[in-house]
Amino acid sequence: MRYWYGILLAVGLLGACSQAPQGVKPQVAVGASVTVEKTAVPEFKRTYRWSMEKKVTDPAGGTLTLAPGQSYLVKYAVSLVGTPTDSDFKVKGTVTIKNTGSVDVLLQALSDTLSTGETVALNCGVSLPYTLPAGQSLSCTYSQDLPNGQSRTNTATVAWSGGGESGTASSQASFTFTTPTEVVDGSVTVADPSATLVNAISGITPEGVISQTYFFERWVKFDLCGEYRVDNTATFTTSDTRTQGSASATVLVNVPCVGGCTLTPGYWKTHSKYGPAPYDDTWAKIGEDTPFYLSGQSYYQVLWTSPSGGNAYYILAFQFIAAKLNVLKGASTTPDVDTALAWAETFFQTYKPSDTLSKALANQAKSYAATLDGYNNGVIGPGHCDQ
């Protein structure tokens, strides 16, 4: 009995000695283990090229008829489009190799490639093969220029050995070029000195195209009858390169002449004191026998002289005398008619019928004669009189 008791006691003591003290964990050998972490940050530049267009929205069609002294509020829309061009594509990031095991490992080879075939150069600050101690990390950086904005996947792989083992570890990161890191000329300022800005709207597409519309208005008024051209120009200036552009729109304004009416040279030839038609006393304001500038003839004689051979002097004088009599009779004029009358008077103060004129000068005289002919016949100005 004592024998078996002794054996049981010995076995119990041996079991108690083999148990670890309470609260102390046994050491576990991890061995070799390597992991890889990677980041990929895309960068690119977006440059905008701007175009501008301006149009008249009111009056429709860009033409307007007003009474003398009447005001009208003209409205314009200025549209701008910024078209992007992307460039300078690049991906940057880090590759971190971690020795998560309990033994040193030898990093034998390290590569970083893109899904489109490019090889990425890593800067780790060390040369391979490289011993990475247990629990330590090796951080590498990279910056790779790319030919285009295609989406890619970047894969880093390391081959290692240690603790009687060998293997590879890798990590991937995908990236897409969506938001530019640099924007050039991404906005513009718009100016229209002749008009007032009343509103503006803008928008941008998913592709980055910017659209902007500015609404301007201005008052127009003319006190004298005639045909007027109202030009309005808007300009833009880009935010970075200070590139400028412009666009114009035109409103054609007709202010009908309402004073008096006009008569043709044929009327004035026959209604002088010499007949044969009844006398028009407007002639008394000039005098039929008054010398006509340097011609050596009277007004009446010049009016009855045929412009043989297409003589520009007499072609212009024929219309000039009639137009001058129409104005004296009370017919209103237009700016074009006033210009023609002023030019003709200077011409007659300078030249005689016998002078040789250059082709350019003769053509200019005939051109102003055509303007006065339109006036005398009622095509422009207040219109022709009912005789």
C-alpha positions as CSV (number, residue, x, y, z in Angstrom):
1,M,0.0,0.0,0.0
2,R,2.8,2.3,0.8
3,Y,4.4,1.4,-2.5
4,W,1.5,2.6,-4.7
5,Y,1.0,5.7,-2.5
6,G,4.6,6.7,-3.2
7,I,4.2,6.2,-6.9
8,L,1.1,8.4,-7.1
9,L,2.8,11.1,-5.1
10,A,5.8,11.2,-7.4
11,V,3.6,11.4,-10.5
12,G,1.7,14.3,-9.0
13,L,4.8,16.2,-8.2
14,L,6.2,15.7,-11.7
15,G,2.9,17.0,-13.3
16,A,2.9,20.1,-11.1
17,C,6.5,20.9,-12.1
18,S,5.8,20.6,-15.9
19,Q,3.0,23.3,-15.9
20,A,3.9,26.9,-16.8
21,P,3.5,29.4,-14.0
22,Q,0.1,31.1,-14.1
23,G,0.1,34.3,-16.4
24,V,3.2,33.5,-18.4
25,K,2.6,32.6,-22.2
26,P,4.9,30.1,-23.8
27,Q,7.2,31.4,-26.6
28,V,6.1,30.5,-30.2
29,A,8.6,30.5,-33.0
30,V,7.1,32.6,-35.9
31,G,9.8,32.0,-38.5
32,A,10.2,34.1,-41.7
33,S,7.3,36.3,-42.9
34,V,7.3,39.3,-45.4
35,T,4.4,41.6,-46.4
36,V,4.3,44.5,-48.9
37,E,2.1,47.6,-48.8
38,K,1.9,50.1,-51.7
39,T,0.2,53.4,-52.6
40,A,-0.4,55.0,-56.0
41,V,-1.4,58.6,-56.4
42,P,-2.1,59.9,-59.9
43,E,-1.2,63.5,-60.9
44,F,-1.9,65.4,-64.1
45,K,-2.3,68.9,-65.5
46,R,-5.4,70.3,-67.2
47,T,-5.1,73.3,-69.5
48,Y,-8.2,75.1,-70.8
49,R,-8.6,76.7,-74.2
50,W,-11.4,79.2,-74.4
51,S,-13.7,80.3,-77.3
52,M,-16.3,83.1,-77.2
53,E,-19.4,83.9,-79.2
54,K,-21.7,86.9,-78.9
55,K,-25.2,87.4,-80.3
56,V,-28.1,89.8,-80.1
57,T,-31.1,88.3,-78.3
58,D,-33.3,91.4,-78.5
59,P,-34.3,92.7,-81.0
60,A,-34.7,89.4,-82.8
61,G,-32.8,89.2,-86.0
62,G,-30.5,92.1,-84.9
63,T,-32.5,94.8,-86.7
64,L,-34.4,97.7,-85.2
65,T,-36.6,100.6,-86.4
66,L,-36.9,103.6,-84.1
67,A,-38.4,107.0,-84.2
68,P,-36.0,109.9,-83.8
69,G,-35.2,110.2,-80.0
70,Q,-36.7,106.9,-79.2
71,S,-34.8,104.6,-76.8
72,Y,-34.5,100.8,-76.9
73,L,-32.9,98.3,-74.5
74,V,-30.8,96.0,-76.6
75,K,-29.9,92.6,-75.1
76,Y,-26.9,90.4,-75.8
77,A,-25.7,86.9,-74.8
78,V,-22.0,86.2,-74.6
79,S,-21.2,82.4,-74.6
80,L,-17.9,81.0,-73.6
81,V,-16.7,77.4,-73.8
82,G,-13.5,76.2,-72.0
83,T,-12.2,73.0,-73.6
84,P,-9.7,71.0,-71.5
85,T,-6.5,69.3,-72.6
86,D,-4.9,67.0,-70.1
87,S,-1.1,66.4,-70.0
88,D,1.9,65.7,-67.7
89,F,0.5,62.4,-66.5
90,K,2.4,60.9,-63.5
91,V,1.9,58.4,-60.7
92,K,3.7,58.7,-57.4
93,G,3.6,56.7,-54.2
94,T,5.5,54.4,-51.7
95,V,6.2,50.7,-51.5
96,T,6.7,49.5,-47.9
97,I,8.3,46.1,-47.2
98,K,7.8,44.7,-43.7
99,N,9.6,41.8,-42.0
100,T,6.7,40.5,-39.9
101,G,8.6,37.3,-38.9
102,S,11.0,36.5,-36.1
103,V,14.1,36.0,-38.2
104,D,16.1,38.3,-40.5
105,V,15.3,38.0,-44.2
106,L,17.3,38.7,-47.3
107,L,15.5,40.9,-49.9
108,Q,16.8,39.5,-53.1
109,A,14.9,41.3,-55.9
110,L,12.2,44.0,-56.0
111,S,10.1,45.1,-59.0
112,D,7.2,47.5,-59.6
113,T,5.3,47.3,-62.9
114,L,2.2,48.8,-64.3
115,S,-0.6,46.9,-66.0
116,T,0.2,48.8,-69.3
117,G,3.7,47.4,-69.3
118,E,5.8,50.2,-67.9
119,T,8.5,49.4,-65.3
120,V,8.6,51.7,-62.3
121,A,11.9,52.8,-60.8
122,L,11.9,52.5,-57.0
123,N,14.1,54.5,-54.7
124,C,14.7,52.6,-51.5
125,G,18.0,54.1,-50.4
126,V,19.7,50.7,-50.2
127,S,21.1,48.2,-52.7
128,L,19.8,44.7,-53.1
129,P,20.3,42.1,-51.9
130,Y,19.5,43.7,-48.6
131,T,19.1,42.1,-45.2
132,L,15.9,43.3,-43.5
133,P,16.0,42.6,-39.7
134,A,13.1,40.9,-38.0
135,G,10.3,43.4,-37.2
136,Q,11.8,46.1,-39.4
137,S,10.5,47.9,-42.5
138,L,12.0,49.2,-45.7
139,S,10.2,52.2,-47.4
140,C,10.7,52.9,-51.1
141,T,9.4,55.9,-53.1
142,Y,8.7,56.3,-56.8
143,S,7.6,58.9,-59.3
144,Q,6.8,57.7,-62.8
145,D,5.9,59.8,-65.9
146,L,3.2,58.3,-68.1
147,P,2.3,58.8,-71.8
148,N,-1.4,59.2,-71.3
149,G,-4.3,59.2,-68.8
150,Q,-5.3,55.6,-69.1
151,S,-6.3,53.9,-65.8
152,R,-3.8,51.4,-64.5
153,T,-2.9,48.9,-61.8
154,N,0.5,49.2,-60.1
155,T,2.0,45.9,-58.7
156,A,5.1,45.7,-56.4
157,T,6.7,42.3,-55.8
158,V,9.7,41.4,-53.6
159,A,11.5,38.1,-53.6
160,W,13.0,37.1,-50.2
161,S,14.7,34.3,-48.3
162,G,15.5,33.6,-44.6
163,G,15.1,31.1,-41.8
164,G,15.4,28.2,-44.2
165,E,12.5,29.5,-46.3
166,S,12.0,31.6,-49.4
167,G,9.1,33.2,-51.2
168,T,7.6,36.3,-52.8
169,A,5.3,39.0,-51.5
170,S,3.3,41.6,-53.5
171,S,0.8,44.3,-53.3
172,Q,-1.3,46.2,-55.9
173,A,-2.9,49.6,-56.1
174,S,-5.2,50.9,-58.9
175,F,-5.4,54.5,-59.9
176,T,-7.5,56.6,-62.3
177,F,-6.9,60.1,-63.6
178,T,-10.1,61.9,-62.6
179,T,-9.2,65.1,-60.7
180,P,-6.3,67.2,-62.0
181,T,-3.6,68.3,-59.6
182,E,-2.9,71.4,-61.6
183,V,-5.3,73.6,-63.6
184,V,-4.2,76.2,-66.1
185,D,-6.6,78.9,-67.2
186,G,-9.5,77.2,-65.5
187,S,-11.5,80.5,-65.4
188,V,-11.9,83.8,-67.3
189,T,-13.0,87.3,-66.6
190,V,-15.4,88.9,-69.1
191,A,-15.7,92.6,-69.9
192,D,-18.1,94.5,-72.2
193,P,-17.4,98.2,-71.7
194,S,-20.4,99.3,-73.9
195,A,-23.0,97.3,-72.0
196,T,-24.1,96.4,-68.5
197,L,-23.9,92.8,-67.1
198,V,-27.2,91.6,-65.7
199,N,-26.8,87.9,-65.2
200,A,-24.4,85.0,-65.7
201,I,-24.8,81.2,-65.6
202,S,-22.1,78.4,-65.8
203,G,-21.7,74.7,-65.8
204,I,-19.2,71.9,-66.2
205,T,-19.5,68.4,-67.8
206,P,-18.1,65.2,-66.4
207,E,-15.4,65.5,-69.0
208,G,-14.3,68.9,-67.7
209,V,-15.8,71.1,-70.4
210,I,-16.8,74.5,-68.9
211,S,-19.7,76.5,-70.3
212,Q,-20.5,80.1,-69.3
213,T,-23.1,82.5,-70.5
214,Y,-23.1,86.2,-69.7
215,F,-26.1,88.4,-70.4
216,F,-25.5,92.1,-71.2
217,E,-27.8,95.0,-72.2
218,R,-27.4,98.6,-73.4
219,W,-29.7,101.5,-74.4
220,V,-29.6,102.9,-77.9
221,K,-31.1,106.1,-79.1
222,F,-30.6,108.3,-82.2
223,D,-31.9,111.8,-82.5
224,L,-31.4,112.1,-86.2
225,C,-32.9,110.0,-88.9
226,G,-30.7,107.6,-90.9
227,E,-29.2,104.1,-90.9
228,Y,-27.0,103.2,-87.9
229,R,-24.8,100.3,-87.1
230,V,-24.3,99.6,-83.4
231,D,-21.3,97.4,-82.8
232,N,-20.7,95.8,-79.4
233,T,-17.6,93.9,-78.4
234,A,-17.0,91.7,-75.4
235,T,-13.6,90.4,-74.3
236,F,-12.3,87.7,-72.0
237,T,-9.0,87.2,-70.2
238,T,-7.9,83.9,-68.8
239,S,-6.9,83.5,-65.2
240,D,-3.3,82.3,-65.5
241,T,-1.7,82.9,-68.9
242,R,-3.8,86.1,-69.4
243,T,-4.7,85.0,-72.9
244,Q,-7.4,87.3,-74.4
245,G,-10.1,86.8,-77.0
246,S,-13.2,88.8,-78.2
247,A,-16.4,88.5,-80.0
248,S,-18.7,91.2,-81.5
249,A,-22.4,91.5,-82.3
250,T,-24.1,94.2,-84.4
251,V,-27.5,95.8,-84.3
252,L,-28.7,97.6,-87.4
253,V,-30.9,100.6,-86.5
254,N,-33.1,102.4,-89.0
255,V,-34.4,105.8,-87.9
256,P,-36.8,106.8,-90.8
257,C,-36.6,110.4,-91.8
258,V,-39.9,112.1,-91.4
259,G,-39.1,115.7,-92.4
260,G,-39.9,116.9,-95.9
261,C,-39.3,114.9,-99.1
262,T,-36.9,114.9,-102.0
263,L,-37.1,115.7,-105.7
264,T,-35.0,114.6,-108.6
265,P,-32.5,116.6,-110.6
266,G,-34.9,116.5,-113.5
267,Y,-37.4,118.4,-111.4
268,W,-35.0,121.1,-110.4
269,K,-33.8,121.6,-114.0
270,T,-37.3,122.5,-115.2
271,H,-38.6,124.4,-112.1
272,S,-36.1,127.3,-112.1
273,K,-36.9,130.9,-113.1
274,Y,-36.1,129.8,-116.7
275,G,-39.0,127.3,-116.8
276,P,-40.6,125.7,-118.6
277,A,-42.3,124.3,-115.4
278,P,-43.8,126.5,-112.7
279,Y,-41.1,128.2,-110.6
280,D,-40.0,126.6,-107.3
281,D,-38.9,129.5,-105.1
282,T,-36.3,127.2,-103.4
283,W,-34.0,128.2,-106.2
284,A,-34.0,131.8,-104.8
285,K,-32.0,130.5,-101.8
286,I,-29.1,129.6,-104.2
287,G,-29.7,131.7,-107.3
288,E,-29.7,130.0,-110.7
289,D,-27.0,132.3,-111.9
290,T,-24.7,132.0,-108.9
291,P,-21.2,130.7,-109.9
292,F,-20.7,127.0,-109.2
293,Y,-17.4,126.9,-107.4
294,L,-14.4,126.7,-109.9
295,S,-16.5,125.5,-112.9
296,G,-16.8,128.8,-114.7
297,Q,-20.5,128.1,-115.0
298,S,-23.6,128.9,-113.0
299,Y,-25.6,126.4,-110.9
300,Y,-28.2,126.4,-113.6
301,Q,-25.7,125.8,-116.4
302,V,-23.9,123.0,-114.6
303,L,-27.2,121.3,-113.9
304,W,-28.0,121.3,-117.7
305,T,-24.5,120.1,-118.7
306,S,-24.4,116.5,-119.9
307,P,-21.6,114.5,-118.3
308,S,-20.1,113.4,-121.7
309,G,-17.7,110.5,-121.6
310,G,-18.7,109.7,-118.0
311,N,-17.2,112.9,-116.6
312,A,-17.1,112.3,-112.8
313,Y,-17.2,116.1,-112.1
314,Y,-20.6,116.6,-113.8
315,I,-22.0,113.2,-112.6
316,L,-21.4,114.3,-109.0
317,A,-22.5,118.0,-109.6
318,F,-25.8,116.9,-111.1
319,Q,-26.8,115.0,-108.0
320,F,-25.1,117.5,-105.6
321,I,-27.1,120.5,-106.8
322,A,-30.4,118.6,-106.6
323,A,-29.6,117.3,-103.1
324,K,-28.6,120.8,-101.9
325,L,-31.9,122.2,-103.2
326,N,-33.8,119.4,-101.5
327,V,-32.2,120.2,-98.1
328,L,-33.0,123.9,-98.6
329,K,-36.6,122.9,-99.3
330,G,-36.8,121.2,-95.9
331,A,-35.9,117.5,-96.6
332,S,-34.1,115.8,-93.7
333,T,-30.9,113.9,-94.5
334,T,-29.1,110.8,-93.2
335,P,-25.5,110.5,-92.0
336,D,-24.4,109.0,-95.3
337,V,-26.0,111.8,-97.2
338,D,-24.3,114.4,-95.0
339,T,-21.0,112.7,-95.6
340,A,-21.5,112.7,-99.4
341,L,-22.5,116.4,-99.4
342,A,-19.5,117.5,-97.3
343,W,-17.1,115.5,-99.5
344,A,-18.6,116.9,-102.7
345,E,-18.3,120.5,-101.5
346,T,-14.6,120.0,-100.7
347,F,-14.1,118.3,-104.1
348,F,-15.7,121.3,-106.0
349,Q,-13.6,123.7,-104.0
350,T,-10.5,121.9,-105.3
351,Y,-11.2,120.8,-108.9
352,K,-12.5,122.2,-112.2
353,P,-14.5,120.2,-114.8
354,S,-11.4,120.1,-117.1
355,D,-9.0,118.7,-114.5
356,T,-7.7,115.1,-115.0
357,L,-8.7,113.0,-112.1
358,S,-7.1,109.8,-110.9
359,K,-9.1,106.6,-111.3
360,A,-9.5,106.3,-107.5
361,L,-10.7,109.9,-107.1
362,A,-13.1,109.6,-110.1
363,N,-14.5,106.4,-108.6
364,Q,-14.9,108.0,-105.2
365,A,-16.8,111.0,-106.8
366,K,-19.1,108.6,-108.6
367,S,-19.7,106.6,-105.4
368,Y,-20.9,109.7,-103.6
369,A,-23.0,110.6,-106.6
370,A,-24.7,107.3,-106.3
371,T,-25.5,108.0,-102.6
372,L,-27.0,111.4,-103.5
373,D,-28.9,109.8,-106.3
374,G,-30.5,107.4,-103.9
375,Y,-31.4,110.4,-101.7
376,N,-32.9,112.5,-104.5
377,N,-35.0,109.5,-105.7
378,G,-36.3,108.7,-102.2
379,V,-34.4,105.4,-101.8
380,I,-32.8,106.7,-98.6
381,G,-33.8,109.7,-96.5
382,P,-37.4,111.0,-96.0
383,G,-38.7,109.6,-99.3
384,H,-39.7,111.1,-102.7
385,C,-42.2,113.9,-103.0
386,D,-45.6,113.3,-104.6
387,Q,-45.5,115.8,-107.5
